[in-house]
């Protein structure tokens, strides 16, 4: 497309921004919370609304598809660029995390603009993500009646519960997932000025550590001093897994030295971490110990105690307890398998039990593998050019410390295709927490970047076909 034509498309998107925002705000009013069966109707309602809007936009094959026992996905496509143009699959999700128990400064399901940010559950995770594509598609079709590439859109309704049925949809509708390049929009930017391309995820292994010593709780005044306290034993065992800073010390991996050096330049600095993670005044982030902070968060295993059965204040009594357990959530380094971590955990936790107590390690909980990706080839060069134009910066290669099941799934099924993972979140978004927000400057740049991206992908990939 000519420069003038693309400029006209970008200008249309700018002029139309209030309309785009209004459309997004209407979606955000529907509490499509996928983990709560009481909101299943809302997930379906939102899916139907999006589907209607895609139809109005001029997309074809717009459907709400629902396999038995699942929440729906919305699909739509625009294939008029023809067989010689590449096909881009765009993935996003419409479902939301719950808000119960959170303290919000604005109503979670009524989008509210404060300064440059739009506050609402789902604003950035993930409605702003796929909405930035709908706005880009709308701009192209309004101005030129055409798009540079073919587009297939898939908007999932179960991402926030771990995409348990996405692979079933892939199997049931393979044509819907067949494409030359995939843009997965549910990730984060390192700052409001630097766009991010996600290239690694950590895996997750959940284990339950149980210690037992007695048949019944007994009087601590009678027996204390000669009888093991399971609470202390549990704490001592957990301590075996961590270093002086409280970091996981088991299963650490070697990372590429060149990557490590570049990681010192990440915009995710200690300041960003202390601010983004709401660390209180007088407390600091963990010391780096000569390792870049983002390596600790993206490329090394970490441990969190997510539940325990230690005595609570309400159950306080002067007694030695029978048993205690803790659920440990272990983030795995990208490429590290949960099986290999489990072996290491058993070696450390089951040897020489403190006080001779009985130790058991169960691994029936969540397990998901990480993902490490090397973006290369013309599609990524195209993406860098598009982002350079829209943001004034190419995509910074970033990792995610969490585990996003759909990414691992796409990686496994479509790892031979270019997978462009980006989104509209930034370190202040607080996705999954109270006062989730999207920076409107990011949203505008995301729309622009998508407009350029479709054109750049045509230039980059048409010669390959
Ligand atoms: Zn998400």
Boltz pocket constraint, residues with backbone or C-beta under 6 A from the ligand:
constraints:
  - pocket:
      binder: B
      contacts: [[A, 93], [A, 125], [A, 126], [A, 159], [A, 186]]
      max_distance: 6.0
